[in-house]
Amino acid sequence: MGNEAAEYINRVGFLPLFKNEIPGFSLEERTVAEYWWSDDPVRDPWRWRIAIAKRHDVLYGKFFAKKAGFISKKWL
């Protein structure tokens, strides 16, 4: 449940949740569009934001000009 996303965030340091000025650099663009808001805890990236934050190595919040995203604890 979002483990690959969390591993990627830890590797690069941060990742916005939604599409932004940097093409391809968001969780939205790195996941399958049909899974968003499906309420499937395994496939729905919207649900992952909570599961990823519970890992305690990645923080979730509005870090990017008041837009949601993730920052690794190490990068922060």
WOPEJO-V175104 format. One record per pair of residues at least 12 apart in sequence whose C-alpha atoms are under 10 Angstrom apart, sorted by the first residue. I is the first residue (numbers start at 1). GAP is how many residues later the second one is. Records with the same first field share a line. If there is no record, write none. Layout:
I: GAP, GAP
This chain:
1: 39, 40, 41, 42, 43, 44, 46, 47, 48, 50, 51
2: 39, 40, 41, 42, 43, 44, 45, 46, 47, 48, 49, 50
3: 39, 45, 48, 49, 52
4: 48
5: 22, 25, 26, 40, 43, 44, 47, 65
6: 42, 43, 45, 46, 47, 49, 51, 52, 53, 64, 65, 66
7: 45, 50, 51, 65
8: 19, 64
9: 18, 43, 48, 49, 50, 60, 61, 62, 63, 64, 66
10: 47, 48, 60, 61, 62, 63, 64, 65
11: 61, 63, 64
12: 59, 60, 63
13: 45, 57, 58, 59, 60, 61, 62, 63
14: 12, 44, 45, 46, 49, 55, 56, 57, 58, 59, 60, 61, 62
15: 12, 13, 45, 48, 49, 53, 54, 55, 56, 57
16: 12, 13, 44, 45, 46, 47, 48, 51, 52, 53, 54, 55
17: 12, 13, 28, 29, 32, 43, 44, 45, 47, 50, 51, 52, 53
18: 12, 49, 50, 51
20: 44, 47
26: 43, 44
27: 18, 19, 22, 42, 43
28: 17, 18
30: 15
31: 12, 13, 14
32: 12, 13
33: 12
49: 12, 19, 20, 21
52: 18
53: 17, 18, 19
56: 16, 17
57: 14, 15, 16, 17, 18
58: 12, 13, 14, 15, 16, 17, 18
59: 12, 13, 14, 17
60: 12
